[in-house]
Amino acid sequence: MTKLTNVELLKAVFQSLDALFPDMVSWRRHLHQYPELSFEEYETPRYVAEKLKNWGVEVREGVGGRGVVGRIKGHGEGPTVALRADFDALPIQDEKAVTYRSKINGKMHACGHDGHTATLLALGKVLSETRQLWPGEVVLIHQFAEEVAPGGAQPMIDDGALEGVDVIFGTHLWSGLPLGVIGTRSGYAMANADRFTIDVKGRGGHGAAPHETIDAVVLAANIIVKLQQIVSRRVDPLKEAVVTVGKIQGGSAFNVIAERVMLEGTVRTFDAFVREQIEQEMARIVHSETTMFGGEATFLYERGYDALINDPKITEHFKTLMETLYKADRIIEMPPTMGGEDFAYYLKHVPGTFFFTGAGNSEVQAIFPHHHPRFDIDERAMLLAAKALMGAALDALWQHAWPAHEAKGLITAPEMQLHEQS
């Protein structure tokens, strides 16, 4: 098999993906209308498994809980490449004015996981149909519960999802990037994502007699102000960190001094030392502020997903590959994001890279951020994501099969008509 033959085969595979695009849209919209929350996914994994089985893919269900893993063996010996997509939704009311709006009250695919799943389904179908053209094995990881820690990645890994895998690739359809752009990042790409709860206890009483009370609202307010000084005054300014108090709950009436206030929030970091430092500083502040005024507090710090660290060598090769198959000016280096992603756990076990596929487009109202009630994507991003993942997988399976002068421009910017979005 010559290098030129491999390039021609890649072109044929991309044409198969082009032909599947209407099906990808259909699959995505079905999933969008019937979202399921993390750890409550029943019909979604069944839907995925049924399709994979119909295409002749070896399927294992219930992996790590609700995960689905498909395995496709190629023709002859070679490496094993894993591709991953997540399929859980969020507890958000869908407010889009589209025909495929969520039919489940209070639940919505507001992060693009429906598009991830449709993309990986298309890859499974095409890879199954072309398995005689490539060596090795491809593992399709359809993951449950990415949105809520502890998440589904680690249980799936513990249950053998990465068995025999040599390299892994994943992508996130990203409304913050314009359609036609692919974003890569070597090393730290996404943050440690932790959660904290502070239960402040004082002594309640009449609003007209504060001297007879220990005001939990004032205690909580002092704690909040001090927490916001950790990053600005305690953390090395060359290190990234975020401390956010996202929820305050307490009090019962305008003229009653509250006895109890609950605070909840998140901490985002990259550096392991900074992560530990912030937890310790928070505990010290909570204890000192409440003790000073005679109150009490319970501080709970829960470590969530670890930082996502892309393998530098594989990421750089992926970037070069995309510049070979696509257009160099469409491949950008992403800044690190403080968002969390449990793809990080796969990368702790095998080398790989996680990249971002631009899915934003004002012409189809794909302008809202992730987790927004009107979030949507330009569905053509699924096709670009599929081609990027397919190119990376076949490149690994064929052991870097095509030079730049033969493969330039295989992934073209989407030119098909915009699909009806209303």
C-alpha positions in Angstrom: 0.0 0.0 0.0 1.7 3.2 -1.1 1.4 6.6 0.5 -0.5 7.9 -2.5 -3.0 5.1 -2.2 -3.5 6.0 1.5 -4.2 9.6 0.5 -6.8 8.4 -2.0 -8.4 6.1 0.5 -8.6 9.0 3.0 -10.4 11.1 0.3 -12.9 8.2 -0.1 -13.5 8.0 3.6 -14.1 11.7 3.8 -16.6 11.4 0.9 -18.4 8.7 3.0 -18.6 11.1 5.9 -20.0 13.8 3.6 -22.7 11.4 2.5 -23.5 10.6 6.1 -24.0 14.3 7.1 -27.8 14.3 6.9 -27.9 11.2 9.1 -25.6 12.9 11.6 -28.0 15.9 11.8 -30.9 13.5 12.3 -29.1 11.6 15.1 -28.1 14.8 16.8 -31.6 16.3 16.7 -33.1 13.1 18.0 -30.7 13.1 21.0 -31.3 16.9 21.4 -35.1 16.3 21.8 -34.6 13.5 24.4 -31.8 14.6 26.7 -30.8 12.6 29.8 -28.9 14.0 32.8 -25.6 12.6 34.2 -26.1 9.2 35.8 -29.6 9.0 34.5 -28.8 8.0 30.9 -31.0 5.0 29.9 -32.3 5.5 26.4 -29.2 7.3 25.0 -26.8 4.4 25.6 -29.4 2.0 24.2 -29.7 4.2 21.1 -26.0 4.3 20.6 -25.5 0.6 21.2 -28.3 -0.4 18.8 -26.8 1.6 15.9 -23.3 0.3 16.5 -24.5 -3.3 16.5 -26.5 -2.8 13.3 -23.2 -1.7 11.7 -21.4 -4.8 12.8 -19.4 -3.2 15.6 -18.5 -5.3 18.6 -20.3 -3.6 21.4 -20.0 -3.8 25.2 -22.8 -2.0 27.2 -22.9 -0.9 30.8 -19.2 -0.1 30.8 -18.4 1.5 34.2 -22.1 2.0 34.7 -23.9 3.4 31.6 -21.0 3.7 29.1 -20.9 2.0 25.7 -17.7 0.8 24.1 -17.4 -0.3 20.5 -14.4 -2.1 19.0 -13.6 -2.4 15.3 -10.7 -4.6 14.2 -9.0 -3.6 11.0 -7.1 -5.8 8.5 -3.8 -6.9 10.0 -1.7 -6.0 13.0 -1.4 -2.4 14.1 -1.9 0.1 16.9 -5.1 0.6 18.8 -6.6 4.1 18.6 -9.5 5.3 20.9 -12.0 8.0 20.0 -14.2 9.4 22.8 -17.6 11.3 22.9 -19.8 12.1 25.9 -23.6 11.9 25.8 -25.1 13.5 29.0 -27.2 16.6 29.2 -27.8 19.4 31.7 -30.7 20.5 34.0 -31.5 23.6 31.9 -34.8 24.6 30.2 -34.3 24.7 26.5 -35.5 28.2 25.3 -34.5 27.9 21.6 -37.2 28.5 18.9 -36.3 25.4 16.8 -38.2 22.3 15.8 -35.7 20.0 17.6 -36.0 21.8 20.9 -35.9 19.5 24.0 -39.1 17.7 24.7 -38.1 17.0 28.3 -39.0 19.8 30.7 -36.0 21.2 32.5 -33.4 19.2 30.6 -31.3 20.2 27.7 -28.2 19.4 25.6 -26.6 22.8 26.4 -23.0 21.8 25.8 -22.9 20.0 22.5 -22.7 16.4 23.7 -25.5 15.4 21.4 -23.3 16.6 18.5 -20.3 14.7 20.0 -22.3 11.5 20.0 -23.6 11.9 16.4 -20.1 12.6 15.3 -18.7 9.4 16.9 -21.6 7.4 15.5 -20.7 8.5 12.0 -17.1 7.6 12.5 -18.2 4.1 13.8 -20.3 3.5 10.7 -17.6 4.5 8.2 -14.8 2.8 10.1 -16.8 -0.4 10.2 -17.5 -0.3 6.5 -13.8 0.4 5.7 -12.1 -1.9 8.2 -10.4 -3.9 5.4 -8.5 -0.7 4.4 -6.6 -0.1 7.7 -4.7 -2.1 10.2 -5.0 -2.3 14.0 -8.1 -1.5 16.0 -10.3 1.4 16.8 -12.1 1.8 20.1 -15.2 4.0 20.2 -15.8 5.3 23.8 -19.3 6.6 24.3 -19.2 8.1 27.8 -21.9 8.9 30.3 -21.8 11.6 33.0 -19.2 14.1 31.9 -21.0 17.1 33.4 -21.0 16.0 37.0 -18.1 14.9 39.1 -17.0 12.2 39.8 -18.0 11.6 36.1 -18.1 8.6 33.9 -14.5 8.6 32.5 -12.8 6.9 35.5 -15.4 4.2 36.0 -15.2 3.4 32.3 -11.4 3.2 32.5 -11.6 1.0 35.5 -13.9 -1.3 33.6 -11.5 -1.7 30.7 -12.5 1.0 28.2 -8.8 1.7 27.5 -7.7 -1.9 27.3 -4.9 -2.2 24.7 -5.3 1.4 23.6 -2.1 3.1 22.4 -3.4 6.7 21.7 -6.6 8.6 22.3 -8.3 11.6 20.6 -11.3 13.6 21.5 -12.9 16.9 20.6 -15.4 19.5 21.9 -17.7 21.3 19.6 -17.1 24.9 20.7 -19.6 27.7 20.1 -16.9 30.2 21.2 -14.9 29.4 18.0 -16.2 30.2 14.5 -17.2 27.4 12.2 -14.2 26.2 10.3 -11.6 26.7 13.0 -9.8 23.9 14.9 -8.1 24.9 18.2 -5.3 22.9 19.7 -3.4 23.3 23.0 -0.2 21.5 24.1 0.2 20.7 27.8 -2.3 22.2 30.2 -5.5 22.8 28.3 -8.3 22.6 30.9 -8.3 23.2 34.6 -8.6 21.3 37.9 -12.3 21.8 38.7 -13.1 21.6 42.4 -16.1 22.4 44.5 -16.5 23.8 48.0 -19.4 24.1 50.5 -19.2 26.4 53.6 -22.0 26.0 56.2 -21.8 29.1 58.4 -23.6 29.0 61.8 -24.2 31.9 64.1 -27.0 32.8 66.6 -30.2 34.2 65.2 -32.4 36.9 66.7 -34.4 40.0 66.2 -33.1 42.5 63.5 -33.5 45.3 66.1 -31.1 43.6 68.6 -28.0 42.6 66.7 -25.9 42.7 70.0 -27.8 39.6 71.2 -27.0 37.6 68.1 -24.1 36.3 66.0 -25.1 37.4 62.5 -24.4 34.5 60.0 -25.0 36.9 57.1 -22.2 39.2 58.2 -19.9 36.2 58.9 -20.6 34.8 55.4 -20.0 38.3 53.8 -16.6 38.6 55.6 -15.7 35.1 54.4 -16.6 35.9 50.8 -14.5 39.1 50.8 -11.5 37.3 52.2 -11.9 34.4 49.7 -11.6 36.8 46.9 -8.2 38.0 48.2 -6.7 34.5 48.0 -5.9 34.7 44.3 -4.9 38.4 44.3 -2.7 38.3 47.4 -1.7 34.7 48.2 -1.2 33.0 44.9 1.8 33.5 42.7 0.6 36.1 40.0 2.2 34.0 37.3 -0.1 31.1 38.2 -3.7 30.8 37.0 -6.4 30.4 39.6 -10.1 31.3 40.1 -12.2 31.2 43.3 -15.9 31.7 42.7 -18.7 31.8 45.2 -21.7 30.8 43.1 -24.4 30.3 45.6 -25.6 32.0 48.8 -28.5 30.7 50.8 -29.7 32.0 54.1 -32.1 34.1 56.1 -35.9 34.0 56.5 -37.2 37.5 56.8 -36.2 41.2 56.5 -36.3 41.8 60.2 -34.7 38.5 61.4 -30.9 38.1 61.8 -30.0 34.8 60.2 -28.6 32.0 62.2 -27.3 30.0 59.3 -25.9 30.7 55.8 -24.8 28.2 53.1 -22.1 29.1 50.6 -21.2 27.0 47.5 -18.7 27.6 44.8 -15.8 26.4 42.7 -12.0 26.6 42.5 -10.2 26.3 39.2 -6.4 25.9 38.9 -3.8 24.2 36.8 -0.8 23.9 39.2 -1.0 21.1 41.8 0.7 23.2 44.4 -1.7 26.1 43.8 -4.6 23.7 44.1 -3.4 22.6 47.5 -2.5 26.1 48.6 -6.0 27.5 47.9 -7.7 24.7 49.8 -5.5 25.4 52.8 -6.0 29.1 52.6 -9.8 28.7 52.4 -9.9 26.5 55.4 -7.8 29.0 57.4 -10.1 31.9 56.4 -13.3 30.1 57.2 -12.0 29.0 60.6 -10.5 32.4 61.6 -13.4 34.6 60.5 -16.1 32.5 62.3 -14.0 32.0 65.4 -13.3 35.7 65.7 -17.0 36.5 66.0 -18.0 33.5 68.1 -19.6 31.6 65.2 -19.0 28.1 63.7 -18.5 26.8 60.2 -18.2 23.6 58.4 -15.9 23.7 55.4 -16.1 20.9 52.7 -13.7 20.9 49.8 -14.3 18.3 47.1 -11.7 17.7 44.4 -13.3 17.4 41.0 -11.8 16.6 37.6 -8.0 17.0 37.4 -6.5 19.3 34.9 -6.5 18.1 31.3 -2.9 17.8 30.0 -2.5 17.1 26.3 0.6 15.1 25.3 3.0 17.7 23.8 4.4 15.4 21.1 1.0 14.0 19.9 -0.6 17.5 20.1 2.2 19.0 18.0 1.9 16.2 15.5 -1.9 16.6 15.4 -1.5 20.3 14.7 0.9 19.6 11.9 -1.5 17.0 10.5 -4.4 19.4 10.5 -2.3 22.0 8.8 -1.5 19.3 6.2 -5.1 18.1 5.7 -6.8 21.4 6.2 -5.7 25.1 5.9 -2.9 26.3 8.2 -4.6 29.6 9.0 -7.7 27.7 10.3 -5.6 25.8 12.9 -5.1 28.0 16.0 -3.5 27.6 19.4 -6.1 27.9 22.1 -5.4 29.6 25.4 -5.9 27.4 28.4 -9.5 27.4 29.6 -10.7 27.2 33.2 -13.4 24.8 32.2 -13.2 21.2 33.5 -13.3 18.0 31.4 -12.9 14.4 32.6 -11.2 13.5 29.3 -8.2 14.3 31.6 -8.4 10.9 33.1 -8.0 9.1 29.8 -4.8 11.2 29.2 -3.4 10.0 32.5 -3.4 6.4 31.2 -2.6 6.8 27.5 -1.1 9.6 25.5 -3.4 11.7 23.3 -4.9 15.1 22.7 -8.2 16.9 23.1 -9.0 19.7 20.7 -11.8 22.2 20.0 -13.8 22.3 16.8 -15.4 25.7 16.0 -19.2 25.5 16.0 -20.2 29.1 16.3 -22.2 30.9 13.6 -24.4 33.9 14.0 -26.3 33.0 10.8 -27.9 30.0 12.6 -28.0 31.6 16.1 -25.1 29.5 17.3 -23.9 32.5 19.3 -24.7 31.6 22.9 -22.1 30.2 25.4 -22.2 26.6 26.6 -24.7 25.9 29.4 -26.9 28.8 28.2 -30.7 28.1 27.7 -30.4 29.1 24.0 -27.2 27.3 23.3 -26.9 25.7 19.8 -24.2 24.7 17.3 -23.8 25.0 13.6 -24.3 21.4 12.8 -21.7 21.4 10.0 -19.1 21.5 12.8 -19.9 17.8 13.3 -18.6 17.0 9.9 -15.4 18.9 10.4 -14.9 17.2 13.8 -15.5 13.8 12.2 -12.9 14.4 9.5 -10.4 15.7 12.0 -10.8 12.7 14.2 -10.8 10.4 11.2 -7.7 11.9 9.9 -5.9 11.6 13.3 -7.1 8.0 13.7 -6.1 6.8 10.3 -2.8 8.7 10.5 -2.0 6.8 13.7 -3.2 3.4 12.3 -1.2 3.9 9.1 1.7 5.2 11.0 1.9 8.8 9.6 0.9 7.8 6.1 0.7 11.0 4.0 3.2 13.8 3.4 2.1 17.4 3.1 2.6 17.7 -0.7 0.2 14.8 -1.3 -2.5 15.5 1.2 -2.9 19.3 1.3 -6.4 20.6 1.6 -8.4 17.4 2.1 -10.5 18.9 4.9 -12.3 21.8 3.2 -14.3 24.6 4.9 -18.0 23.7 4.9 -19.7 25.0 1.8 -23.1 23.1 1.8 -26.2 25.1 2.3 -27.1 26.1 5.8 -29.6 23.6 7.2 -33.0 24.8 8.4 -32.7 25.8 12.0 -36.3 26.8 12.8 
